[in-house]
């Protein structure tokens, strides 16, 4: 009889231990589910953010190409006018040079923002 009571008390202890572990596992599972849901939300936010970055990058790339075209045409125009004006007499050449300097300064004012944009785009490409 003592042996039987000893076994029953051990079984009760084991049953309580199993119940305690089960409750602990249930809490762990609930916590893991909450973490999973938080990670899913964060993932969705990152996907949306990534999509916006891709769109912005595409727009910046288009602007970059547009500004490259502008810069190329302005440089071409400047050098063509320089070649054309080099054959002029000295006085007229000085006047033309002064006009070219002013137009070049104007061009640089226009393209100053594009230079910063170009640097930004180059940094984006490096990343």
C-alpha positions in Angstrom: 0.0 0.0 0.0 2.8 2.3 0.8 4.4 1.6 -2.5 1.2 2.4 -4.3 0.8 5.7 -2.4 4.4 6.6 -3.2 3.7 6.0 -6.9 0.6 8.0 -6.8 2.3 11.0 -5.2 5.1 10.8 -7.8 2.5 10.7 -10.6 0.7 13.7 -9.1 4.0 15.6 -9.0 4.7 14.6 -12.6 1.3 15.6 -13.7 1.7 19.0 -12.1 5.1 19.3 -13.7 3.7 18.5 -17.1 0.8 20.9 -16.6 3.2 23.7 -15.6 5.4 23.0 -18.7 2.4 22.9 -20.9 1.2 26.3 -19.6 4.7 27.7 -20.1 4.8 26.3 -23.7 1.4 27.8 -24.4 2.7 31.2 -23.2 5.8 30.9 -25.3 3.7 30.0 -28.4 1.5 33.0 -27.8 4.6 35.3 -27.5 6.1 33.8 -30.7 2.8 34.4 -32.5 2.8 38.0 -31.4 6.5 38.4 -32.6 5.6 36.8 -35.9 2.7 39.2 -36.4 5.0 42.1 -35.5 7.6 40.9 -38.0 5.0 40.5 -40.7 3.9 44.1 -40.2 7.5 45.3 -40.3 8.1 43.2 -43.4 5.1 44.8 -45.1 6.3 48.3 -44.2 9.7 47.5 -45.6 8.2 46.2 -48.8 6.2 49.4 -49.2 9.3 51.5 -48.4 11.4 49.5 -50.8 8.8 50.0 -53.5 8.8 53.8 -53.0 12.6 53.8 -53.1 12.6 51.9 -56.4 10.1 54.4 -57.8 12.1 57.4 -56.6 15.3 55.9 -58.0 13.6 55.4 -61.4 12.5 59.1 -61.4 16.0 60.2 -60.4 17.5 58.1 -63.1 15.2 59.7 -65.7 16.2 63.2 -64.4 19.9 62.2 -64.5 19.5 61.2 -68.2 17.7 64.3 -69.0 20.3 66.5 -67.3 23.1 64.6 -69.1 21.4 65.4 -72.4 21.1 69.1 -71.4 24.7 69.2 -70.3 26.0 67.5 -73.4 24.0 69.9 -75.7 25.2 72.9 -73.8 28.8 71.8 -73.9 28.5 71.0 -77.6 27.0 74.4 -78.3 29.7 76.2 -76.3 32.5 74.5 -78.1 30.9 75.0 -81.5 30.5 78.7 -80.9 34.1 78.8 -79.6 35.4 77.2 -82.8 33.2 79.6 -84.9 34.3 82.7 -83.0 38.0 81.9 -83.0 38.3 83.2 -86.6 36.9 86.6 -85.7 39.2 89.7 -85.3 40.6 90.3 -81.8 38.2 92.9 -80.7 35.1 91.0 -81.8 36.6 87.8 -80.3 37.0 89.5 -76.9 33.4 90.6 -77.0 32.3 87.1 -78.0 34.5 85.6 -75.2 32.8 87.9 -72.7 29.4 86.9 -74.0 30.4 83.2 -73.8 31.6 83.7 -70.2 28.2 85.2 -69.3 26.4 82.4 -71.0 28.6 79.8 -69.4 28.0 81.4 -66.0 24.3 81.3 -66.7 24.6 77.7 -67.8 26.5 76.9 -64.6 23.8 78.5 -62.5 21.2 76.4 -64.3 23.2 73.2 -63.8 24.4 73.8 -60.3 21.5 72.0 -58.9 22.0 69.2 -61.4 25.6 68.8 -60.2 24.3 68.1 -56.7 21.8 65.8 -58.2 24.5 64.0 -60.1 26.6 63.6 -57.0 23.6 62.2 -55.2 22.8 59.8 -58.0 26.4 58.7 -58.2 26.3 57.9 -54.5 23.0 56.0 -54.9 24.6 54.0 -57.7 27.6 53.2 -55.5 25.3 51.8 -52.8 
